Amino acid sequence: MPVPHPYWLRDNCPCTECRNPRSGQKRFRIGDLPDGLTATEAVEDAAGLHVLWSDGHRSCYPAGWDARDEDSGLGDHRTEHGKRLWEAADFARGLPEADWPTYLADPEERIAVLAAVRRSGFAVLRGVPVEERRVLDVARTFGYVRDTNYGELFDVRVEPDAVNFAFTDAAVAPHTDNPYRDPVPTLQLLHCLRNDAAGGDSGLVDGFRAAALLRAEDPEAFALLARTPVPFRYRDRTADLAAEMPMIGLDPRGAIREIRFNNRSIDTLRSLRGAELDAFYAAYRRFAEITLRPELQLEFRLGPGDCLIFDNTRLLHARTAFEQATGGRHLQGCYADLDSLSSTLSVLRRNTAALDELEALFAGEGAGEYLGEAVTMAEHMLQAGALARAAGAPPALVAAALLHDIGHFHGSGLELMAGTDNRHGETAADWLSRYFPAAVTEPVRLHVPAKRYLCTAEPGYFAKLSPASVHTLSLQGGPMTPEDAAAFAAGPFAADAIAVRRWDEAAKDPAVSTPPFAEFRPLLLELMG
């Protein structure tokens, strides 16, 4: 069969010799591959594509490994193609929002909020405690706070003799923050502590939508703003920050990727003269006019406890004037970055999918026979998890007890009963290591050696084994030698593995009511994070 481009295919070999199975990082340099690399043999079957290379390396590409997924072509999701471009009317039914305690407790709610920020550019959390510095807690639920010359957080309130226009009671036109910084902070958070003044409503404009309208209505103006470096600058007693970037940033394919729009921070443009300058200011004014169109301006009021999270490289934010004499207005803000938010979102989705897979296994194969015992495989593992939880075991050990036998799934338990050691502890630990720390995986890996150890260390233990457990013990190596038992006991996870083993042996009672897998999902997801 024809093989795709050899260097492309070999560069993407998924084997553990070529890639770290946990991080996906490659273990070789492109220059390590020989000149004239070819595939000397290529066979495709139901399992995938098997290739023997001219340098002797063997690769196996699972079926469908190169299929495009729903996110294919979106890159890092930063361009217009990974966004939902919007106008104010699109949120007539309400803003993307969530209750803070629910956001913290429910992974699905957290996924929804973070996905809204990435796709629509913003979300609002309601009920964040009205306490100073809480905005930092919000940022840390999905990433890291970007410390700037304003500090790790800043107060948006009226200041006497304010240097920054935002710290007055005047109206602030739609703009992006920190265009004079490279890289610009890609996320901004604003947490309302007080807002009882007349006025002071918040506003957002989708800068990508405004730029797309400019491109449709005046392509030359769009092209000019996308190619003209604009000097932005901010200086005060302790800082002098400058960056020269276009107002409309494009990716190499020409897609809108970034907006830098802040009339207060534009420095003197000296690179253009005469007609070029005329054209630039005409384009600049046209873009500004579009951002002020009523249909693009989404206005709302933040109340105490509301925290707005928005994409500072896409959305322009604004504020109406307010009357300081009628009451106070105090917001605390901080900066963060989209890469961390996207990473957290991806991990949450990946972990949720893994839990869905586990839950499906418990409900499907788990309903089948468990090595001749009087309980099903799922009942056995759920009982073990419940016993660990009732004993007050730490979360990682509860998870280990719950998941210790997933290596028996996909028919391998039948192999064990037929006389072949399926090494199910190691199989389970290897799979779990993609999602869980060693405190979960190592007791799982060692729970079979723990049985062999206990049969040596505790003379009465063997008599407590069920007939099925006695049968599998003979296949797994039998009791340890005294020397092996001493070495096992000295290991760092021996005590935890022994605890899992004891719950394992006790979790075979058909009269016990077992909890559902769903009860353990929050604990598992917390460990995965």
BADREN-427051 format. One line per field, with one value per residue (C-alpha): x, y, z; residue number from 1. Coordinates in steps of 0.02 Angstrom, whole numbers, plus 50000, padded with zeros to 5 digits. Example, Ala and Ser with C-alpha at 12.3 -4.5 7.8 and 13.67 -1.06 7.14 Angstrom:
<bapas>
x = (50615, 50684)
y = (49775, 49947)
z = (50390, 50357)
nr = (1, 2)
</bapas>
This chain:
<bapas>
x = (50000, 50059, 50137, 50118, 50271, 50404, 50478, 50305, 50249, 50407, 50409, 50238, 50281, 50182, 50291, 50368, 50543, 50498, 50382, 50358, 50188, 50135, 50186, 50191, 50362, 50477, 50634, 50730, 50785, 50731, 50915, 50928, 50825, 50935, 50946, 50840, 50720, 50594, 50463, 50522, 50360, 50186, 50035, 49865, 49740, 49600, 49725, 49805, 49956, 50115, 50275, 50452, 50576, 50737, 50837, 50755, 50633, 50455, 50305, 50122, 49994, 49824, 49674, 49610, 49760, 49772, 49585, 49537, 49438, 49310, 49447, 49557, 49618, 49586, 49766, 49773, 49592, 49655, 49595, 49423, 49397, 49394, 49272, 49088, 49081, 48936, 48831, 48737, 48571, 48648, 48642, 48462, 48422, 48564, 48751, 48860, 48868, 48879, 48862, 49032, 49002, 48931, 49076, 49197, 49103, 49042, 49172, 49040, 48996, 49179, 49199, 49050, 49120, 49296, 49227, 49121, 49274, 49371, 49230, 49127, 49266, 49189, 49088, 49024, 49038, 48903, 48918, 49107, 49133, 49138, 49312, 49470, 49594, 49462, 49490, 49657, 49566, 49458, 49609, 49695, 49551, 49612, 49786, 49913, 49904, 50007, 50103, 50132, 50190, 50015, 50052, 49968, 49802, 49739, 49595, 49477, 49407, 49421, 49592, 49644, 49757, 49743, 49879, 49775, 49610, 49525, 49545, 49425, 49235, 49232, 49160, 49287, 49266, 49286, 49469, 49589, 49709, 49898, 49927, 50096, 50151, 50227, 50160, 49996, 49899, 49773, 49643, 49574, 49466, 49362, 49280, 49147, 49161, 49046, 48939, 48805, 48845, 48731, 48806, 48962, 48885, 49003, 49011, 49092, 49118, 49175, 49331, 49344, 49167, 49207, 49364, 49268, 49142, 49283, 49356, 49186, 49145, 49317, 49448, 49583, 49559, 49565, 49726, 49805, 49768, 49828, 49997, 50039, 50143, 50066, 50170, 50087, 50163, 50131, 50247, 50237, 50360, 50406, 50370, 50405, 50321, 50315, 50263, 50240, 50107, 49961, 49788, 49724, 49841, 49829, 49897, 50005, 49848, 49768, 49642, 49607, 49703, 49722, 49652, 49753, 49639, 49666, 49661, 49733, 49893, 49937, 50103, 50155, 50151, 50308, 50328, 50195, 50187, 50065, 49939, 49989, 49949, 49783, 49738, 49789, 49684, 49535, 49549, 49576, 49423, 49319, 49366, 49328, 49157, 49116, 49161, 49036, 48889, 48746, 48713, 48891, 48890, 48837, 48797, 48764, 48792, 48909, 48847, 48943, 49006, 49006, 49171, 49192, 49322, 49360, 49483, 49586, 49656, 49483, 49351, 49350, 49283, 49202, 49118, 48988, 49023, 48965, 48930, 49050, 48941, 48796, 48893, 49053, 49115, 49258, 49317, 49474, 49557, 49700, 49775, 49797, 49826, 49725, 49851, 49824, 49635, 49639, 49753, 49637, 49487, 49571, 49625, 49451, 49373, 49503, 49479, 49290, 49299, 49412, 49287, 49147, 49247, 49275, 49092, 49042, 49159, 49086, 48910, 48954, 49090, 49084, 48913, 48991, 49065, 49211, 49329, 49198, 49156, 48978, 48984, 49008, 49171, 49093, 49015, 49183, 49276, 49137, 49134, 49323, 49310, 49169, 49269, 49419, 49307, 49223, 49395, 49438, 49574, 49647, 49568, 49710, 49694, 49504, 49533, 49661, 49540, 49401, 49505, 49623, 49548, 49514, 49655, 49531, 49421, 49421, 49419, 49586, 49504, 49450, 49630, 49680, 49550, 49602, 49779, 49872, 49933, 49864, 49971, 49813, 49890, 50023, 49901, 49784, 49925, 49994, 49825, 49786, 49956, 49893, 49773, 49819, 49972, 50081, 49984, 49841, 49933, 50068, 49952, 49856, 50016, 50068, 49904, 49944, 50120, 50037, 49933, 50089, 50175, 50033, 50031, 50211, 50206, 50042, 50025, 49837, 49807, 49806, 49661, 49555, 49571, 49421, 49440, 49455, 49590, 49685, 49677, 49742, 49879, 49954, 49961, 50036, 50190, 50124, 50183, 50343, 50506, 50556, 50689, 50566, 50440, 50567, 50612, 50428, 50391, 50531, 50453, 50374, 50198, 50196, 50081, 49955, 49959, 49929, 49780, 49707, 49736, 49638, 49491, 49505, 49483, 49338, 49243, 49157, 48996, 48838, 48731, 48815, 48732, 48861, 48866, 48856, 49013, 48944, 48974, 49162, 49173, 49207, 49346, 49423, 49414, 49498, 49641, 49657, 49678)
y = (50000, 50179, 50260, 50447, 50559, 50456, 50594, 50656, 50481, 50434, 50603, 50556, 50379, 50352, 50215, 50241, 50236, 50391, 50482, 50502, 50417, 50544, 50709, 50661, 50744, 50669, 50581, 50612, 50757, 50770, 50761, 50591, 50514, 50447, 50520, 50431, 50359, 50241, 50116, 49942, 49860, 49930, 49827, 49895, 49793, 49824, 49875, 50009, 50038, 49939, 50005, 49935, 50074, 50063, 50095, 49946, 50043, 49977, 50092, 50051, 50187, 50145, 50148, 50325, 50406, 50540, 50574, 50756, 50793, 50931, 51053, 51014, 51168, 51284, 51282, 51363, 51426, 51604, 51658, 51706, 51528, 51459, 51591, 51632, 51811, 51902, 52059, 52120, 52043, 51870, 51882, 51941, 51785, 51816, 51818, 51662, 51647, 51529, 51527, 51530, 51384, 51278, 51324, 51263, 51103, 51047, 51009, 51019, 51196, 51244, 51173, 51275, 51437, 51414, 51360, 51518, 51627, 51541, 51538, 51696, 51791, 51813, 51742, 51808, 51717, 51767, 51757, 51769, 51823, 52012, 52015, 52096, 51987, 51858, 51897, 51808, 51651, 51656, 51670, 51525, 51407, 51399, 51471, 51594, 51777, 51890, 52010, 52179, 52354, 52373, 52227, 52058, 52148, 52326, 52428, 52513, 52660, 52847, 52905, 53086, 53154, 52987, 52949, 52812, 52869, 52711, 52773, 52919, 52931, 52975, 52866, 52749, 52706, 52527, 52477, 52337, 52346, 52356, 52370, 52443, 52275, 52130, 52004, 52085, 52002, 51895, 51883, 52012, 51983, 52116, 52076, 52197, 52241, 52393, 52477, 52589, 52747, 52814, 52752, 52646, 52511, 52394, 52363, 52239, 52241, 52091, 52163, 52015, 52050, 52235, 52192, 52068, 52205, 52323, 52188, 52164, 52350, 52422, 52290, 52420, 52499, 52326, 52282, 52447, 52423, 52243, 52288, 52456, 52445, 52566, 52631, 52608, 52677, 52701, 52786, 52843, 52865, 52679, 52612, 52651, 52521, 52522, 52404, 52429, 52316, 52328, 52365, 52209, 52061, 51918, 51742, 51680, 51625, 51797, 51756, 51887, 51838, 51994, 52169, 52310, 52461, 52596, 52779, 52834, 52734, 52768, 52860, 52973, 52878, 52935, 52800, 52870, 53032, 53127, 53018, 52864, 52956, 53015, 52836, 52771, 52895, 52866, 52679, 52707, 52819, 52696, 52554, 52663, 52705, 52521, 52482, 52616, 52547, 52516, 52341, 52289, 52359, 52237, 52333, 52262, 52307, 52216, 52200, 52155, 51976, 51974, 51931, 51962, 51859, 51914, 51895, 52054, 52016, 52006, 52100, 52288, 52337, 52501, 52592, 52727, 52882, 52878, 53003, 52981, 53087, 52963, 52813, 52714, 52601, 52481, 52338, 52235, 52166, 52056, 51986, 51806, 51713, 51613, 51474, 51420, 51433, 51328, 51202, 51186, 51169, 51033, 50936, 50948, 50884, 50746, 50693, 50698, 50589, 50466, 50458, 50430, 50285, 50213, 50232, 50146, 50002, 49984, 49982, 49869, 49741, 49773, 49693, 49528, 49387, 49423, 49273, 49154, 49263, 49293, 49476, 49559, 49643, 49817, 49771, 49707, 49867, 49982, 49886, 49905, 50092, 50106, 50009, 50125, 50277, 50211, 50180, 50364, 50328, 50477, 50513, 50435, 50272, 50271, 50291, 50151, 50034, 50081, 50058, 49918, 49787, 49886, 49783, 49638, 49728, 49687, 49502, 49488, 49422, 49269, 49241, 49237, 49108, 49006, 48993, 49146, 49283, 49442, 49556, 49659, 49767, 49831, 49850, 49953, 50060, 50098, 50157, 50256, 50343, 50449, 50534, 50498, 50523, 50385, 50386, 50308, 50203, 50121, 50038, 49973, 49909, 49823, 49751, 49578, 49573, 49630, 49470, 49366, 49464, 49440, 49254, 49251, 49385, 49330, 49140, 49151, 49261, 49121, 49035, 49191, 49188, 49140, 48989, 49103, 49205, 49047, 48993, 49160, 49163, 49006, 49092, 49252, 49173, 49105, 49169, 49271, 49208, 49287, 49388, 49452, 49492, 49597, 49692, 49722, 49787, 49914, 49992, 50167, 50110, 49942, 49997, 50072, 49918, 49806, 49915, 49900, 49712, 49694, 49794, 49690, 49527, 49599, 49669, 49509, 49511, 49490, 49552, 49724, 49869, 49951, 50138, 50197, 50248, 50426, 50449, 50436, 50550, 50713, 50629, 50555, 50717, 50812, 50687, 50700, 50889)
z = (50000, 49972, 50126, 50165, 50164, 50254, 50363, 50412, 50457, 50551, 50639, 50709, 50765, 50927, 51004, 51175, 51099, 50998, 51118, 51304, 51331, 51463, 51386, 51203, 51186, 51056, 51110, 50948, 50839, 50658, 50610, 50693, 50554, 50413, 50239, 50110, 50240, 50161, 50216, 50169, 50226, 50262, 50315, 50363, 50462, 50585, 50718, 50611, 50499, 50533, 50454, 50447, 50406, 50307, 50467, 50553, 50662, 50675, 50695, 50728, 50696, 50775, 50660, 50639, 50723, 50589, 50574, 50590, 50747, 50776, 50822, 50672, 50583, 50729, 50789, 50960, 50947, 50947, 50774, 50714, 50649, 50826, 50888, 50887, 50821, 50899, 50912, 51066, 51013, 51020, 51210, 51223, 51324, 51446, 51466, 51480, 51669, 51815, 52002, 52088, 52210, 52068, 51956, 52090, 52128, 51957, 51823, 51686, 51741, 51742, 51567, 51508, 51579, 51511, 51342, 51336, 51370, 51232, 51104, 51141, 51228, 51401, 51545, 51712, 51878, 52002, 52190, 52206, 52388, 52404, 52478, 52418, 52322, 52278, 52094, 52112, 52170, 52015, 51900, 51987, 51951, 51771, 51763, 51830, 51872, 51758, 51870, 51786, 51834, 51910, 52028, 52037, 52050, 52027, 52095, 51973, 52072, 52073, 52125, 52154, 52016, 51924, 51796, 51715, 51638, 51700, 51879, 51853, 51848, 51662, 51525, 51446, 51262, 51198, 51206, 51242, 51389, 51386, 51197, 51242, 51312, 51216, 51246, 51294, 51437, 51346, 51484, 51603, 51757, 51844, 52012, 52074, 52259, 52254, 52122, 52195, 52100, 51965, 51802, 51790, 51680, 51588, 51402, 51283, 51095, 50994, 50912, 50793, 50734, 50712, 50614, 50506, 50466, 50418, 50305, 50220, 50203, 50167, 50123, 50092, 50263, 50344, 50251, 50302, 50488, 50477, 50402, 50485, 50645, 50771, 50917, 51086, 51244, 51429, 51552, 51730, 51872, 51879, 51705, 51523, 51412, 51223, 51084, 50898, 50826, 50703, 50771, 50684, 50704, 50579, 50580, 50433, 50341, 50355, 50492, 50627, 50783, 50890, 50914, 50993, 51005, 51134, 51082, 51249, 51223, 51041, 51029, 50886, 50721, 50627, 50495, 50377, 50283, 50172, 50081, 50182, 50342, 50270, 50226, 50396, 50493, 50378, 50412, 50599, 50610, 50510, 50627, 50779, 50706, 50685, 50867, 50923, 50825, 50948, 50881, 50927, 51104, 51238, 51398, 51570, 51752, 51868, 52045, 52202, 52187, 51997, 51912, 51726, 51633, 51456, 51312, 51307, 51134, 51059, 51158, 51183, 51352, 51401, 51545, 51557, 51663, 51843, 51979, 52121, 52233, 52221, 52282, 52261, 52124, 52159, 52051, 52077, 51924, 51870, 51711, 51659, 51496, 51372, 51353, 51534, 51517, 51358, 51442, 51592, 51478, 51375, 51530, 51606, 51445, 51431, 51611, 51598, 51443, 51536, 51680, 51555, 51484, 51658, 51705, 51544, 51584, 51758, 51684, 51538, 51562, 51748, 51757, 51707, 51809, 51924, 51921, 51990, 52141, 52203, 52148, 51980, 51935, 51958, 52125, 52185, 52141, 52204, 52368, 52384, 52354, 52481, 52611, 52587, 52600, 52758, 52834, 52812, 52684, 52591, 52420, 52320, 52415, 52393, 52206, 52206, 52294, 52174, 52016, 52066, 51949, 51789, 51712, 51707, 51581, 51395, 51431, 51519, 51676, 51578, 51526, 51708, 51752, 51599, 51668, 51600, 51716, 51637, 51747, 51773, 51909, 51792, 51647, 51756, 51827, 51655, 51592, 51749, 51746, 51601, 51721, 51901, 52013, 52082, 52246, 52147, 52019, 52124, 52251, 52101, 52020, 52181, 52244, 52172, 52247, 52409, 52410, 52383, 52522, 52647, 52616, 52676, 52812, 52891, 52905, 52931, 52779, 52651, 52741, 52715, 52526, 52421, 52307, 52155, 52242, 52286, 52104, 52039, 52172, 52097, 51927, 51998, 52074, 52240, 52410, 52410, 52477, 52643, 52552, 52422, 52559, 52653, 52494, 52456, 52631, 52614, 52459, 52468, 52422, 52512, 52654, 52533, 52421, 52573, 52623, 52449, 52455, 52618, 52547, 52389, 52486, 52589, 52440, 52383, 52484, 52378, 52523, 52527, 52438, 52326, 52289, 52108, 52014, 52003, 52190, 52160, 52007, 52102, 52202, 52046, 51948, 52090, 52089, 51901, 51912)
nr = (1, 2, 3, 4, 5, 6, 7, 8, 9, 10, 11, 12, 13, 14, 15, 16, 17, 18, 19, 20, 21, 22, 23, 24, 25, 26, 27, 28, 29, 30, 31, 32, 33, 34, 35, 36, 37, 38, 39, 40, 41, 42, 43, 44, 45, 46, 47, 48, 49, 50, 51, 52, 53, 54, 55, 56, 57, 58, 59, 60, 61, 62, 63, 64, 65, 66, 67, 68, 69, 70, 71, 72, 73, 74, 75, 76, 77, 78, 79, 80, 81, 82, 83, 84, 85, 86, 87, 88, 89, 90, 91, 92, 93, 94, 95, 96, 97, 98, 99, 100, 101, 102, 103, 104, 105, 106, 107, 108, 109, 110, 111, 112, 113, 114, 115, 116, 117, 118, 119, 120, 121, 122, 123, 124, 125, 126, 127, 128, 129, 130, 131, 132, 133, 134, 135, 136, 137, 138, 139, 140, 141, 142, 143, 144, 145, 146, 147, 148, 149, 150, 151, 152, 153, 154, 155, 156, 157, 158, 159, 160, 161, 162, 163, 164, 165, 166, 167, 168, 169, 170, 171, 172, 173, 174, 175, 176, 177, 178, 179, 180, 181, 182, 183, 184, 185, 186, 187, 188, 189, 190, 191, 192, 193, 194, 195, 196, 197, 198, 199, 200, 201, 202, 203, 204, 205, 206, 207, 208, 209, 210, 211, 212, 213, 214, 215, 216, 217, 218, 219, 220, 221, 222, 223, 224, 225, 226, 227, 228, 229, 230, 231, 232, 233, 234, 235, 236, 237, 238, 239, 240, 241, 242, 243, 244, 245, 246, 247, 248, 249, 250, 251, 252, 253, 254, 255, 256, 257, 258, 259, 260, 261, 262, 263, 264, 265, 266, 267, 268, 269, 270, 271, 272, 273, 274, 275, 276, 277, 278, 279, 280, 281, 282, 283, 284, 285, 286, 287, 288, 289, 290, 291, 292, 293, 294, 295, 296, 297, 298, 299, 300, 301, 302, 303, 304, 305, 306, 307, 308, 309, 310, 311, 312, 313, 314, 315, 316, 317, 318, 319, 320, 321, 322, 323, 324, 325, 326, 327, 328, 329, 330, 331, 332, 333, 334, 335, 336, 337, 338, 339, 340, 341, 342, 343, 344, 345, 346, 347, 348, 349, 350, 351, 352, 353, 354, 355, 356, 357, 358, 359, 360, 361, 362, 363, 364, 365, 366, 367, 368, 369, 370, 371, 372, 373, 374, 375, 376, 377, 378, 379, 380, 381, 382, 383, 384, 385, 386, 387, 388, 389, 390, 391, 392, 393, 394, 395, 396, 397, 398, 399, 400, 401, 402, 403, 404, 405, 406, 407, 408, 409, 410, 411, 412, 413, 414, 415, 416, 417, 418, 419, 420, 421, 422, 423, 424, 425, 426, 427, 428, 429, 430, 431, 432, 433, 434, 435, 436, 437, 438, 439, 440, 441, 442, 443, 444, 445, 446, 447, 448, 449, 450, 451, 452, 453, 454, 455, 456, 457, 458, 459, 460, 461, 462, 463, 464, 465, 466, 467, 468, 469, 470, 471, 472, 473, 474, 475, 476, 477, 478, 479, 480, 481, 482, 483, 484, 485, 486, 487, 488, 489, 490, 491, 492, 493, 494, 495, 496, 497, 498, 499, 500, 501, 502, 503, 504, 505, 506, 507, 508, 509, 510, 511, 512, 513, 514, 515, 516, 517, 518, 519, 520, 521, 522, 523, 524, 525, 526, 527, 528, 529)
</bapas>
